[in-house]
Amino acid sequence: MSLLHEKESYQLRGCVYEVRKKLKTGWSEEAYHQALVKSLEEKGVPFVSKPRCPMFHRGVEVHIFEPDLIIWDQIILELKVLPYARKFAPGHYTQLINYLKFFGKNLGFLVNFGPTKAKIERVIWYESELEVKEDYEAIQNVVTGFDRDVLNQVRKITIGVGNQLGLGYPATVYREVFNVELKKQKIDCTPNFQVYSEWNGQALAKYTTDHLLVAEKFLINIQSLLTYPPLYDFARMKTYLTRSGLQLGLIANFGKKDLQIYGINGK
């Protein structure tokens, strides 16, 4: 079975290796970027360099996407200079997947010009049909009345955002869209919730989190492209709930293959 965009991939690899061979070691990412642009132009390869494209939701700008290169309107390139890294970090893959998702492409290349030989890694992205996994066991015995109504609304909005956007976007996009949807439903929301650290009853410093406070009741942490939220996210949620005198929290992970929602009890 042939590779996706096999002919184009082969030609593109040649351009990358040519740039690394001619420029050698020690330049900035921008220097390699401009050299690759020249190589592509000389070979008549169609491309767009650093397209800057905003994403809107209900008229609100929620994110700006700017990949390094889109080539043949098929392949997205993200360039790095990582001389001391033996492999790409998870965040590099996530960044490229975000671009593939937004621009509707299936193939991307991560390129590292740092080593003595350029390292190229193919990233293929096909969006999965949304599945939803929910676990409210930790809060089911403490959610009553108004809290339950809010939980049902938040759950409906979260799943609605998942169905509308699908998977593959950065967490910041889901947070912004979630906030817009809450406002549309006239549900109070405070993004970047702030909490004080404390020592023996004395407040030390105000800390700005990436969590949202909804209806003065629920603290919500929205993540994306994780296989499963790390234990750290559960632990810090409990810390913030305790320090804020709150009891109810939710973690929503728009993951690689499914949307996961977990209830967190701060007590």
Order of alpha helices (4+ residues) and beta strands (2+ residues): alpha-alpha-beta-beta-beta-beta-beta-alpha-beta-beta-beta-alpha-alpha-beta-beta-beta-beta-beta-alpha-beta-beta
